Amino acid sequence: MMKITRQHIILTLTLALALTACSKQNWYQGMQSAQTADCMKGPASEYDDCNKQSDETYNDYQKSREDLTKDPSHPE
């Protein structure tokens, strides 16, 4: 029987956290793709304005989220 060591636990937790972060980023990118597809359904004259709404990168989105949770004027 395999002995579970502290290193195994740390490795497992690290992998779990990495996979969670990856899936959140994939979800965000999927939503961006859906927004772009919706923009294509509208009038060509509104495409650029519509598409600007999904220009934010995941890292920028994450930073904005973190800033909002730190801002005391925005209660959780």
N, CA, C and O atoms as a MOPAC input file, in Angstrom:
PM7 MOZYME 1SCF
protein

 N      0.84100 1    -1.18500 1     0.00000 1
 C      0.00000 1     0.00000 1     0.00000 1
 C      0.88400 1     1.24600 1     0.00000 1
 O      1.89100 1     1.30400 1     0.70600 1
 N      0.49600 1     2.24200 1    -0.80000 1
 C      1.28900 1     3.44900 1    -0.93000 1
 C      1.08000 1     4.37500 1     0.26600 1
 O     -0.05100 1     4.63900 1     0.67300 1
 N      2.17100 1     4.85300 1     0.81200 1
 C      2.09400 1     5.77400 1     1.93900 1
 C      1.88500 1     7.19200 1     1.40500 1
 O      2.62000 1     7.64700 1     0.52900 1
 N      0.88100 1     7.88200 1     1.93800 1
 C      0.61100 1     9.25200 1     1.52100 1
 C      1.48100 1    10.18000 1     2.35200 1
 O      1.39000 1    10.22500 1     3.57900 1
 N      2.32100 1    10.91300 1     1.65200 1
 C      3.23200 1    11.83000 1     2.33700 1
 C      2.76300 1    13.26800 1     2.15800 1
 O      1.84900 1    13.55700 1     1.38600 1
 N      3.40500 1    14.13900 1     2.88000 1
 C      3.09900 1    15.56900 1     2.77400 1
 C      3.31700 1    16.05400 1     1.33500 1
 O      2.55200 1    16.87900 1     0.83400 1
 N      4.35600 1    15.54200 1     0.67600 1
 C      4.63500 1    15.93400 1    -0.70400 1
 C      3.49300 1    15.52600 1    -1.63900 1
 O      3.14600 1    16.27400 1    -2.55400 1
 N      2.91200 1    14.35700 1    -1.41700 1
 C      1.78600 1    13.91500 1    -2.23600 1
 C      0.58700 1    14.86000 1    -2.05800 1
 O     -0.08100 1    15.22500 1    -3.02500 1
 N      0.33800 1    15.23800 1    -0.83300 1
 C     -0.78700 1    16.13000 1    -0.55000 1
 C     -0.55800 1    17.48800 1    -1.19200 1
 O     -1.46500 1    18.04300 1    -1.81100 1
 N      0.65400 1    18.03200 1    -1.04900 1
 C      0.97000 1    19.33400 1    -1.63700 1
 C      0.86500 1    19.27000 1    -3.15100 1
 O      0.30800 1    20.17500 1    -3.77200 1
 N      1.38800 1    18.21900 1    -3.74600 1
 C      1.30700 1    18.05800 1    -5.20500 1
 C     -0.14700 1    17.96800 1    -5.66200 1
 O     -0.52000 1    18.59000 1    -6.65600 1
 N     -0.95700 1    17.21200 1    -4.95700 1
 C     -2.36600 1    17.05700 1    -5.31100 1
 C     -3.10700 1    18.39200 1    -5.21400 1
 O     -3.88000 1    18.73800 1    -6.10700 1
 N     -2.87700 1    19.13300 1    -4.14300 1
 C     -3.52600 1    20.43300 1    -3.97000 1
 C     -3.07000 1    21.43500 1    -5.03500 1
 O     -3.87600 1    22.20600 1    -5.55600 1
 N     -1.77800 1    21.41700 1    -5.35100 1
 C     -1.25000 1    22.31500 1    -6.37900 1
 C     -1.88300 1    22.01200 1    -7.73600 1
 O     -2.28600 1    22.92800 1    -8.45300 1
 N     -1.97000 1    20.75000 1    -8.08200 1
 C     -2.59500 1    20.36700 1    -9.35700 1
 C     -4.07100 1    20.74400 1    -9.38600 1
 O     -4.57300 1    21.20600 1   -10.41100 1
 N     -4.76700 1    20.55100 1    -8.27400 1
 C     -6.18400 1    20.90300 1    -8.21000 1
 C     -6.37600 1    22.40200 1    -8.41600 1
 O     -7.27900 1    22.81900 1    -9.14100 1
 N     -5.53500 1    23.20800 1    -7.78400 1
 C     -5.63200 1    24.65600 1    -7.94800 1
 C     -5.31400 1    25.07300 1    -9.38100 1
 O     -5.98500 1    25.94100 1    -9.94000 1
 N     -4.30300 1    24.46400 1    -9.97100 1
 C     -3.93100 1    24.79500 1   -11.35100 1
 C     -5.05400 1    24.43600 1   -12.31700 1
 O     -5.35100 1    25.20500 1   -13.23200 1
 N     -5.67300 1    23.29300 1   -12.12700 1
 C     -6.76200 1    22.87900 1   -13.01000 1
 C     -7.98500 1    23.77600 1   -12.85000 1
 O     -8.67700 1    24.05200 1   -13.82900 1
 N     -8.25900 1    24.23200 1   -11.63700 1
 C     -9.38100 1    25.13700 1   -11.40600 1
 C     -9.15000 1    26.45300 1   -12.12400 1
 O    -10.05300 1    26.96800 1   -12.78400 1
 N     -7.95000 1    27.00200 1   -12.00200 1
 C     -7.63400 1    28.26700 1   -12.66100 1
 C     -7.73200 1    28.12400 1   -14.17100 1
 O     -8.23900 1    29.01500 1   -14.85300 1
 N     -7.25600 1    27.02200 1   -14.68500 1
 C     -7.30100 1    26.77800 1   -16.12500 1
 C     -8.74100 1    26.70000 1   -16.60700 1
 O     -9.07500 1    27.26800 1   -17.64600 1
 N     -9.58600 1    26.01500 1   -15.88000 1
 C    -10.96300 1    25.87000 1   -16.32300 1
 C    -11.70900 1    27.20300 1   -16.26300 1
 O    -12.57800 1    27.45300 1   -17.09800 1
 N    -11.38700 1    28.06300 1   -15.29600 1
 C    -12.01600 1    29.38600 1   -15.23000 1
 C    -11.60400 1    30.22400 1   -16.43200 1
 O    -12.42400 1    30.92800 1   -17.02200 1
 N    -10.32800 1    30.14300 1   -16.79000 1
 C     -9.85700 1    30.89700 1   -17.94500 1
 C    -10.49500 1    30.36200 1   -19.22700 1
 O    -10.87000 1    31.14600 1   -20.09900 1
 N    -10.62200 1    29.05800 1   -19.35200 1
 C    -11.27300 1    28.47600 1   -20.52700 1
 C    -12.73800 1    28.89900 1   -20.60100 1
 O    -13.24800 1    29.20100 1   -21.68000 1
 N    -13.40800 1    28.91800 1   -19.46100 1
 C    -14.80300 1    29.36700 1   -19.41800 1
 C    -14.90400 1    30.81200 1   -19.89100 1
 O    -15.78100 1    31.14300 1   -20.68900 1
 N    -14.01600 1    31.67100 1   -19.40800 1
 C    -14.02600 1    33.08400 1   -19.79600 1
 C    -13.79400 1    33.23000 1   -21.29900 1
 O    -14.49200 1    33.99600 1   -21.96400 1
 N    -12.83200 1    32.51000 1   -21.82900 1
 C    -12.54200 1    32.58600 1   -23.26000 1
 C    -13.71100 1    32.05100 1   -24.08800 1
 O    -13.97900 1    32.54900 1   -25.18200 1
 N    -14.39200 1    31.05600 1   -23.57600 1
 C    -15.58100 1    30.55300 1   -24.26000 1
 C    -16.68700 1    31.59400 1   -24.30600 1
 O    -17.38100 1    31.73600 1   -25.31300 1
 N    -16.84400 1    32.31900 1   -23.20600 1
 C    -17.85200 1    33.38700 1   -23.17300 1
 C    -17.48100 1    34.51000 1   -24.14200 1
 O    -18.35600 1    35.09800 1   -24.77800 1
 N    -16.18700 1    34.80600 1   -24.25500 1
 C    -15.74000 1    35.81100 1   -25.22000 1
 C    -16.07300 1    35.37100 1   -26.64600 1
 O    -16.52800 1    36.18000 1   -27.45500 1
 N    -15.85200 1    34.11300 1   -26.94900 1
 C    -16.16000 1    33.59200 1   -28.28800 1
 C    -17.65500 1    33.66700 1   -28.57400 1
 O    -18.06400 1    33.99300 1   -29.68800 1
 N    -18.46200 1    33.36600 1   -27.56900 1
 C    -19.91500 1    33.45200 1   -27.74000 1
 C    -20.33200 1    34.90100 1   -27.98500 1
 O    -21.20300 1    35.16500 1   -28.81500 1
 N    -19.71500 1    35.83800 1   -27.26600 1
 C    -20.02600 1    37.25800 1   -27.45700 1
 C    -19.66100 1    37.69200 1   -28.87500 1
 O    -20.42200 1    38.41300 1   -29.52000 1
 N    -18.50400 1    37.25800 1   -29.36000 1
 C    -18.07400 1    37.60500 1   -30.72200 1
 C    -19.05400 1    37.03100 1   -31.74500 1
 O    -19.39900 1    37.69800 1   -32.72000 1
 N    -19.49700 1    35.80900 1   -31.52300 1
 C    -20.46700 1    35.19300 1   -32.44000 1
 C    -21.77900 1    35.95900 1   -32.42800 1
 O    -22.39400 1    36.14400 1   -33.47900 1
 N    -22.22100 1    36.40900 1   -31.25400 1
 C    -23.43700 1    37.20700 1   -31.17000 1
 C    -23.28100 1    38.53600 1   -31.89900 1
 O    -24.22100 1    39.02500 1   -32.52600 1
 N    -22.08500 1    39.11600 1   -31.81200 1
 C    -21.82900 1    40.38400 1   -32.50100 1
 C    -21.94100 1    40.22000 1   -34.01400 1
 O    -22.36300 1    41.13900 1   -34.71700 1
 N    -21.56100 1    39.04800 1   -34.50700 1
 C    -21.63400 1    38.79200 1   -35.95100 1
 C    -23.07300 1    38.70000 1   -36.43800 1
 O    -23.34100 1    38.90500 1   -37.62200 1
 N    -23.99900 1    38.39300 1   -35.54000 1
 C    -25.41000 1    38.27500 1   -35.92400 1
 C    -26.07500 1    39.63300 1   -36.09300 1
 O    -27.09700 1    39.75400 1   -36.76900 1
 N    -25.48900 1    40.65300 1   -35.47600 1
 C    -26.08300 1    41.98600 1   -35.53500 1
 C    -25.65900 1    42.73900 1   -36.78300 1
 O    -24.94200 1    42.20600 1   -37.63000 1
 N    -26.10700 1    43.98100 1   -36.88900 1
 C    -25.74200 1    44.81100 1   -38.04700 1
 C    -24.23400 1    45.05800 1   -38.09500 1
 O    -23.58200 1    45.19100 1   -37.05900 1
 N    -23.69700 1    45.11700 1   -39.30000 1
 C    -22.26100 1    45.32900 1   -39.48400 1
 C    -21.81800 1    46.65800 1   -38.88100 1
 O    -20.69000 1    46.78300 1   -38.40600 1
 N    -22.71200 1    47.65600 1   -38.90100 1
 C    -22.36000 1    48.97700 1   -38.36800 1
 C    -22.15300 1    48.95500 1   -36.84900 1
 O    -21.51100 1    49.85300 1   -36.30400 1
 N    -22.68400 1    47.95100 1   -36.16800 1
 C    -22.55800 1    47.86800 1   -34.71300 1
 C    -21.52000 1    46.82700 1   -34.26500 1
 O    -21.28100 1    46.65300 1   -33.07000 1
 N    -20.91100 1    46.14300 1   -35.23500 1
 C    -19.99200 1    45.05500 1   -34.90500 1
 C    -18.82700 1    45.51100 1   -34.02400 1
 O    -18.54500 1    44.89100 1   -32.99900 1
 N    -18.15000 1    46.59500 1   -34.42200 1
 C    -16.97800 1    47.04100 1   -33.67300 1
 C    -17.32300 1    47.41800 1   -32.23700 1
 O    -16.61700 1    47.03200 1   -31.30600 1
 N    -18.40900 1    48.17100 1   -32.05600 1
 C    -18.81800 1    48.55500 1   -30.70000 1
 C    -19.19800 1    47.33000 1   -29.87400 1
 O    -18.84400 1    47.22800 1   -28.69900 1
 N    -19.90900 1    46.42300 1   -30.48600 1
 C    -20.32600 1    45.20000 1   -29.79900 1
 C    -19.11000 1    44.37000 1   -29.40500 1
 O    -19.04500 1    43.84800 1   -28.29200 1
 N    -18.16600 1    44.25000 1   -30.29800 1
 C    -16.99200 1    43.40800 1   -30.06700 1
 C    -16.06700 1    43.99200 1   -29.00300 1
 O    -15.33800 1    43.24500 1   -28.35000 1
 N    -16.08300 1    45.30700 1   -28.81800 1
 C    -15.24300 1    45.93900 1   -27.78700 1
 C    -15.61200 1    45.44300 1   -26.39900 1
 O    -14.78000 1    45.46200 1   -25.49200 1
 N    -16.84300 1    45.00300 1   -26.22600 1
 C    -17.28700 1    44.52200 1   -24.92300 1
 C    -16.57800 1    43.23300 1   -24.51500 1
 O    -16.50700 1    42.91200 1   -23.32900 1
 N    -16.06000 1    42.50400 1   -25.48000 1
 C    -15.38800 1    41.23800 1   -25.14800 1
 C    -13.88400 1    41.29800 1   -25.39900 1
 O    -13.23500 1    40.25900 1   -25.52500 1
 N    -13.32300 1    42.51200 1   -25.47100 1
 C    -11.88500 1    42.66300 1   -25.72600 1
 C    -11.00800 1    42.42400 1   -24.50000 1
 O     -9.81200 1    42.17600 1   -24.64700 1
 N    -11.56800 1    42.49200 1   -23.30900 1
 C    -10.78100 1    42.38500 1   -22.09100 1
 C    -10.14800 1    40.99100 1   -21.96800 1
 O    -10.83700 1    39.98100 1   -22.10900 1
 N     -8.84800 1    40.94200 1   -21.70800 1
 C     -8.17700 1    39.66000 1   -21.53200 1
 C     -8.58500 1    39.04200 1   -20.19700 1
 O     -9.10300 1    39.73200 1   -19.31900 1
 N     -8.35100 1    37.75600 1   -20.05200 1
 C     -8.69900 1    37.08400 1   -18.80500 1
 C     -7.92000 1    37.68000 1   -17.63300 1
 O     -8.46600 1    37.85600 1   -16.54400 1
 N     -6.63800 1    37.99000 1   -17.86200 1
 C     -5.82800 1    38.56800 1   -16.78300 1
 C     -6.37900 1    39.92800 1   -16.34400 1
 O     -6.42500 1    40.22100 1   -15.14900 1
 N     -6.79600 1    40.75700 1   -17.30400 1
 C     -7.39800 1    42.04200 1   -16.96600 1
 C     -8.72400 1    41.84800 1   -16.23500 1
 O     -9.01800 1    42.55700 1   -15.27300 1
 N     -9.51300 1    40.89300 1   -16.69200 1
 C    -10.77600 1    40.57700 1   -16.04400 1
 C    -10.54700 1    40.13500 1   -14.60200 1
 O    -11.24900 1    40.57700 1   -13.69300 1
 N     -9.56300 1    39.26200 1   -14.39600 1
 C     -9.25700 1    38.75400 1   -13.06200 1
 C     -8.80700 1    39.88900 1   -12.15400 1
 O     -9.20400 1    39.94500 1   -10.99000 1
 N     -7.98300 1    40.79400 1   -12.67300 1
 C     -7.50900 1    41.92300 1   -11.87800 1
 C     -8.68100 1    42.82800 1   -11.50400 1
 O     -8.75700 1    43.30100 1   -10.36900 1
 N     -9.58100 1    43.07000 1   -12.42800 1
 C    -10.76300 1    43.88800 1   -12.14000 1
 C    -11.60800 1    43.24300 1   -11.04800 1
 O    -12.10100 1    43.92400 1   -10.14900 1
 N    -11.76900 1    41.93900 1   -11.13100 1
 C    -12.53100 1    41.20800 1   -10.10100 1
 C    -11.88300 1    41.34200 1    -8.73700 1
 O    -12.56000 1    41.58400 1    -7.73800 1
 N    -10.55800 1    41.18300 1    -8.70100 1
 C     -9.83700 1    41.29700 1    -7.43200 1
 C     -9.95200 1    42.71200 1    -6.86500 1
 O    -10.13100 1    42.89200 1    -5.66100 1
 N     -9.84800 1    43.71400 1    -7.74300 1
 C     -9.97300 1    45.10500 1    -7.29200 1
 C    -11.35300 1    45.37200 1    -6.70800 1
 O    -11.47700 1    46.07800 1    -5.70800 1
 N    -12.38800 1    44.81500 1    -7.32400 1
 C    -13.74700 1    45.01400 1    -6.81700 1
 C    -13.94000 1    44.38200 1    -5.43900 1
 O    -14.63400 1    44.93900 1    -4.58900 1
 N    -13.33000 1    43.23000 1    -5.22500 1
 C    -13.49800 1    42.57800 1    -3.92900 1
 C    -12.71400 1    43.28400 1    -2.83400 1
 O    -13.01900 1    43.12200 1    -1.65200 1
 N    -11.71900 1    44.05600 1    -3.20700 1
 C    -10.93800 1    44.82500 1    -2.22900 1
 C    -11.54600 1    46.19400 1    -1.95900 1
 O    -11.24500 1    46.80500 1    -0.93300 1
 N    -12.39600 1    46.68900 1    -2.85600 1
 C    -12.98300 1    48.03100 1    -2.75000 1
 C    -14.08500 1    48.03000 1    -1.69900 1
 O    -15.08100 1    47.32400 1    -1.85500 1
 N    -13.92400 1    48.81300 1    -0.62600 1
 C    -14.93900 1    48.81400 1     0.44000 1
 C    -16.28500 1    49.41000 1     0.00000 1
 O    -17.29500 1    49.19100 1     0.66800 1
 N    -16.31400 1    50.14200 1    -1.08800 1
 C    -17.58000 1    50.71600 1    -1.55300 1
 C    -18.45100 1    49.68100 1    -2.27500 1
 O    -19.61400 1    49.95100 1    -2.57600 1
 N    -17.89100 1    48.50200 1    -2.55300 1
 C    -18.62000 1    47.41000 1    -3.19400 1
 C    -18.70600 1    46.24100 1    -2.21300 1
 O    -17.83000 1    45.37600 1    -2.21900 1
 N    -19.74300 1    46.19600 1    -1.37000 1
 C    -19.84000 1    45.07400 1    -0.42200 1
 C    -20.07400 1    43.74600 1    -1.13000 1
 O    -20.68100 1    43.69800 1    -2.20000 1
 N    -19.59500 1    42.69100 1    -0.53200 1
 C    -19.74000 1    41.35500 1    -1.13600 1
 C    -21.11600 1    40.80300 1    -0.92100 1
 O    -21.41200 1    39.69200 1    -1.36200 1

